[in-house]
Amino acid sequence: MGQIALEGMEFFAFHGYYDEEQKIGNKYGVDLYIDTDLHAAGATDQLRETVNYEVLYRVVAEEMLAPARLLEHLGHRVLDRVLEEFPYIEGVRVSVSKFNPPLGGICHRARITLERRR
């Protein structure tokens, strides 16, 4: 087993509980961790034996395009898509952060983290 991580992905997107948030948009961060068998890729040096980082990024980027009210909902959508696209992975963990959330005070980011195993 091993882990593939895409950390520090950033997107400008239109998520948020309030209608105004969905109109003006905000900056979001996503960290994605995939647990999978990396033995074959290590032995063969072939991309087909592992999870393609570009495809992982595309999946996250596509989910970030579709507005969501809650970070929790967005995180579950990312989990669902990753597991659908890569049926051979063992588990996935995602953290979704909203930078400078509208809380009426100073807060650098609000974050949720979700994990799912097969």
N, C-alpha and C positions, 0 to 999 in steps of 0.2 A: 504494500500500500504506500501511497504517497499523497502529496497535496500540491495542487496548482492554485496559485493565488493571483488575482488581479486586484491590486490595491490602489486606492487613490483615483479612481475614475471620477471625473467631474462632468456634470451636465447642467445646462440651463433648461429648466422645465417648468411646467404650469400645473403643479400639484398644490393641494392645500384644502383645508376644511372650508375656508371662507371663499366666497365667489371672487373677491378682489384678488386673492392669492392666485387663483386660476387665470386671472386676466393679466396681472403684471409679471408673474413668474418669479423664479428664485433659483439660486445655485444649489445643487445637490451633489452629494458624494456617495459613491458606492464602492464597497469592498466585497469581493467574491472569493470564496474558498471552496475548492472542489476536492473531495477525497476519492481517489481512484487508484487502480493498479498501474504503476509506472514502470514495471519490470520490462515489458516488451519494448516500450519506447527506448528505454535505457540500453537494451541489448541490440536493437536494430537500427537506432538513429533514424526512424521513419515517422513522419508526422501522422500517418494513418493509424499508428499504434497508440496515440494519445489524444488528449482533448485540444482542439485547435483554439488558441487564444483569440484569434480574430473572430471566430464564430461566437465564442463566449461574450466578447465585447459587443458584437452586433445584437445578440439576444438582449443584453442589458439595455443597450441604446434604444432598441425598438420598444421595450417596455417603458422606458423613460418618456417616450413620445406621447403615450396615452395618459391623459390626466387621471389622477386619483385624488380622493379627498384625504386619505390617511396613508402614512408611511407604511403601516402594517399591511394594508391592502397591496401596495406597490411591491413590498418585499415578498409577499406570497405569490404574486404574479411572476416575479423573477424566479423564485424557486420552482414553480410549476413549469415554466418554459425551459429552464436548464435541465430538469429531470426528463422532460419530453424530448428535447433535442439530443440528449446523451443518455440513452437507456442503460448503459453499462457502468455509469459512475455509482459509487457507493453512497455518497452523501454530498450535501451542499449547504453552505452557510453564507448568508448575505447580511450585510449591514448597510442601511440606507440612512443618510444624514441630510438634514435640511440646514443650510447655513443661515445664521441670523434669523431664527424663527420669530414671528411677531408675538412676543410675550409681554411687551410693555416694560422690558428691562434688558440688561445685557446678558446674552446667551450666544456663544459662538456657534453652537449647533445642537440640534435635537437629533437623536439617533435611535433606530430600532435595529435589533439583530434577531434573525430567525435562522433556524437550522432544521434540516430534514434529512433522515437516513432511510435507505430502502430496507 
